[in-house]
Amino acid sequence: MQSDKTIILPSAAPIAPSKRPSRTRLALALAVAAVSDFFAFWATIAPPVQWALDLGTAVALFLILGRRWALLPGLIAEAIPGMGVFPVCDSRSPFHRHL
């Protein structure tokens, strides 16, 4: 009982394209990153403080930029001490067009 008919099922819910962050959110993210860099300069003598600052910055940027899961691996990699020697920004570049 084979049939040659092709059955196409409609999608249950169409996937809406994600919106880009507003200029206000981008400016806020830049300000958070700048403040974090300023305090990171002074926190180099206390690595646990710098780690907490990096993790807090990653969480803040993740929330400010709209909880985009494609950014999360890059933000986490930036928060890990010693990962600065690797080009982490290249790991996020395939996702930029999907943001």
Secondary structure, DSSP 8 states (H G I E B T S, - for coil): -----------SS---------HHHHHHHHHHHHHHHHHHHHTTT-HHHHHHHHHHHHHHHHHHTT--TTTHHHHHHHHSTTGGGS-HHHHHGGGGGG-
